[in-house]
Amino acid sequence: MSNGKVYRVIQWATGNVGSRALRTVIEHPSLKLVGLYVTSDAKVGKDAGELGGLERKTGVTATTSAEDIIAMDADCVVYMPAYTDFDQVCRILASGKNVVTARGEFLYPAAMNAERRAQVEEACRKGGSSIHCSGSSPGFITEAIPIPLIAQQRRFDSLTIDEYADNTSRDSPDMLFNLMGFAAKPGKEFNQGMLNHVKHDFAGSLMQLADAMRLPLDDIRATGEFGIARSDKKIAAGLIPAGTVAALRITVSGMRKGKALLNFRANWYVSTDIDKDWQLLDSGWLVQMRGDTPLDVRISFPVSREEFPRFTPGLTAHRVVNAIVPVCEAAPGIRTTMDLPQIIAIF
């Protein structure tokens, strides 16, 4: 809840999600943008309003000088780069600035590399600052939504979160074809690098939920499956030929006593005409809570295919920006969803 204070904020990076975060900071009644760091020389000197997609100017211009930005007087940095630079983050924290981010490396201290965790915690101690990671997935759907559903139970059996992402309207050929592997001939084994990436992203969320319930996990496992196109499919990014990969299913399971207690299952697809009998719903989530008060929650997005690419950056950016006020008021350290009060948007 706002205490009436206006917090001085720096935006760090302005990619797809970062530019939405920038716009949201500019428009937020409890935040004042004071600095803007970019990684592209082409953006240097441009006004934050322009980079945030607004028609008005803010008087804050973009710079590639990390030194100048870190030297600024600010309460918080919205850290949104494509990759995490731990030394950079620690310099920000040690300078006394809090950090909110969608970078999954900071989701849960116990899931972090021990050396990195110690480095970040020392920077927080030195600066009297805190850092918090959130977003849509992981974050909103793996923590914010499950917590009240778990609160309805006195016997907890399992939690399964299915994420559905229809990528047919996404005009991102490099991401879909080269990174995710759509339209490729299926290999004998699932891409281990992708499995490890998704496992790493969601392990922290699953661990902190389990630990909060005092049901610590014994292991985190990840498995992957392909769905193969049965017919040619033209999508925004190009052609998906019959016989190639048209759907991916990646399951990350938090195991306890040989049982999958907590599950996140990504269902990402570019065609529903595949060789598997998977239920591929429209983009969104299905959360299935099993216990003595079983609950199913379906979340979908009532926007058109044309609006969808403009809508999605806010799914990640908005919760991060809304966390700025409680993170600035939190005790120093790596703060999790369990540590913070409920995040409430201020309008």
N, C-alpha and C positions, 0 to 999 in steps of 0.2 A: 504494500500500500504506500502511496506517495506521502512523504512528510512535508511537502511544499517546497523542498529544495530543488534547484535546477542543477543537473549534473553535466559537467563538461566532458565531452566525448570526442574521441578520435576514431575515424574509420580507417581500417587497415586493409587495403585491397578492394578493388571494385570490379570483380568478375560478375557472373550472372547473379549469384546470391549476394555478393558484396554490394553491388549497386542498389539492390532492393533494400538491403540493410541501411545503406547510406540515405536513401530517400526517407526511410522510416524514422531514422534519427533526426533528420531535418524537420520532419513534420510533428515529432513527438513533443507534447507540452512540457514535459519534465526534463528534456534533454537539450543541450546546446552543442552543436558541432563546432569544434575549435581547430581540428586538424584533419588532414586527409593524405594518407600514404598510398601511392600507386606503384605498380611494377613496370608500367609501360611509359617510355619516354614520350610517346605521342599524347599522353594525357597530362603531362606536366604543364602547370599553369592554367589548366582549365578549372572553371568554377565547379564547386561540389554540386550545385543545383543542376548544372548541365549533365554531369556524370551520373546523377541520381535520377535523371529523366524528368526533371522539373523545369518549368518555364522561367522561374524566378532565380535570381542570383543570391548567393549566401555571403559572398565576400571571403569565403574559405577556398583557397586554391590548392590543387594537387601538387605533391612533391614526391620525388624518389629518394629523398634524403632521410634515411631511418634515424640518423643522428639528430637531425632537427626535430623530428616528430617525437622521439623519446625524451628530448630536452623540454618539450612543452609541458605546461601546467594543465593537467587533465585528471578527471576522476576515473575514466574507464576507456579502454581500447576495444573496439569491435574487430576482432582478429579473424579475417576471412580469406587468407591466401589459399592457393591451390595445394601447397605443401607446407608442413610445419617445420619451422626453423626453431629448434628448442633454445639455442643460444639467444636468438632474437626475442623469443617469448620471455625468457628469464631476465633479459635486460629491461624489458617493459615492466615486468613485475617488480624488479629490484628498484626501479625508479619511482615506485609508489603508486603506479597505476593498476587498477583492477583490469581483468580481461574477461570478456565473454566471447565465445567462439563456437563454431560448429565442427571444429577439428576433433575427431573422435578419440585422439590420443589422451584426452584429459577427462574422459567420462567418469572414470572410477579409479582412485589411487591404487587399490589392490590389484587392478588389472594392468598397471603400467610396468614397464621395465624399471627395476629397482633403482638403478643408477639415475635414470631420467627423473623418476619420482623424487629422489633426494635433491636433485638439482633444482627442480621446480619449487619444492617445498622450502628450500633454503632461500630462493629468490623472493618467495612470498613473505618469509620471515623478515628478510632484510628490508623489504619495501612496505611491510604492513599491509599487503595486498592479497587479493583472492582471485581465483580463476575458476570459471564454470563453463562446461560444455553442454550444449543442447542442440535442438533442431527438430526436424519432423520425424526422422527415422535414421538412426536411433534418437531418442529423446521423447518427443510427444507421444508417439505410439507405443514405445517400449517402457516408458516410465510414468508419464503424466496420466495416461488413460488406465493402465493396469492398477495403479495404487488405489483408486476408489472402488474398483471391482474386487480387488483382494479384500478390501475393508468390509465387504458383504459376507465374507466366508468365516466359518469357524472350523471347517475341514477343507484343506486345500489339496486338490488332486493334481491339477496341471493348468498351465496357461499356454495357448497356442495363438500366435499372431501371424496371420497371412497378409502379406503385402502384395497388391496387384498393381502392376505398372504396364499399361498399354502404350507401347512406343511407336505405334503406327503413324502418328502425326508429328513425331519428333524428327526434324530435319538436321540430324547430327550424324552424318555418315561415318566419321572417324570414330566417334564414341561407340556407335551401334555395331559397326562391322569390324573395326580393328581392336577395340578394347573389350567389348562384350562378346564378340564372336558370332553375332547373328549372320546368316547367309553363308556360313562356313560349313564345309563337310564335317560331320561329327567325328571326333576322335574317339579312341578307345577309352580314354579316361577324361574326366572333367578337368578343366583348367585349374591346376593347384594354386596358382597365383591368385586367381579370382576367389577361390574358396578361402584362402588365408586372409585375403583383404576383407571379405564380408564377415568372416569369423572374428577378426580383430575388431571390426567396427561395432559388433553387437555383444561381444563378450562382457564388456564393462556394464552395459545395461542389465544383462541377465544376472551377472554376479551381484550387483548392488540390490536388485530386487530380492534375490534369494537370501542374501546376508541380512537384509532388513527384516525378513520373515523368520530369521534364525533357522533357515534351512540351507546352509552353505552347500555349494555345488562341489562335486568330486571331480568334474571334468567338463570341458566345453568341446563339443564335436560339431563338425561341419561336413555335409554331404551335398553333392550336386548331381542333377539329372538334366538331360536334354529332351526337348520336344521337337520332332522333325516335321517340317512342312510337308503336307500331302499334296499341295498344289502350289503353283506360282502365286506370289502375292506382291503387289506393288504398294510400297509405303512411301512416305514423304522423303525418306533418305535414299531410296533406291529399290532394287528388286530383291525379293526373297525367293530364290528358285526352289521348286519342289526337291525334296531330298536333303535340304540343308537345315541348319539350326534355326528354329523360329520361336522357341520358348526356352527359358532357363528356370529351373527350380533349385534354389539353394536353401537348405535347412540348417540352421544353427541351433543346437540343443544343449541346454544346461542339464547335465546328468547328476542325479543323486541316488545312490544305492541301486545303480543299474537301471534307473528309470529316467526317461526324458521328462523332467519336471517343468522346464520352461523352454518354449520353442519359438523361434522366429523363422518364418518361411517366406522367402522372396519368390514371387511368381512374376517374372519379367518376360514380356512376349511382344512379338510383332505380327503374329497370326494366331487365331484360335483353331484353325484347321490343321491340327497336328496329330501325330500317331499315338498320343497318350489320352487317357480319359480324365485329364485334370480339369477341375472346375476353374475356369479362368474368368473371373468377374471383371467388371469395369474397374478402372483405376481407383484405388482406395485401400481400405483395410477391413479384415474380418478378425475380430478378437473373440476367442472362445475360452471362457473361464469355466473350469470344472472343479466342483467342490460340493458342499452341502447346499449352496445357492448357485446353481449353474446359470451362466449368463452368456449370451451371444450379442456382440455389438458390431454392427456394420457401419462403416464410415465411407461415404462416397462423395464425389465432388460435382455439384450441380452447375457445371460450366461446359460450354461448347468445346469441341475439338479445336476450334480457332482460338478460343480464349485460353486454352489449357497451357500453352508455353509461357504466356504472360502471367498466369496465375501461380504456377509452381514455385518460383523463387521465394515467394512469401511463406510457403510452408516451412522452409528452413529458417529464413531470416527473421520472421516476426517474433517467434518465441525467444530467439537469442536476444533481440533488442528489448523485448519485454522483461528480460531477466536482469537488465542493467541495474535498476534501482535496488532490488534485493541483494545482488552480488556486491554492489558498492557498500552496502550496510552490513555485509556478512563478516564473520571473523576471518583473519588471514588463513590462507591455505587453498588446497584444491577442494572446491565445494561441489557437492553432488546434489542431485534432485532431493535426496533424502535429508540433506543438511539445510536446505533453503526453505523458507516459507512458501506456500503455494504462490506460483507466479500469476499475478493478476495484471491484465493490460490496463493502462491508464489512458484515458481518452480526453 
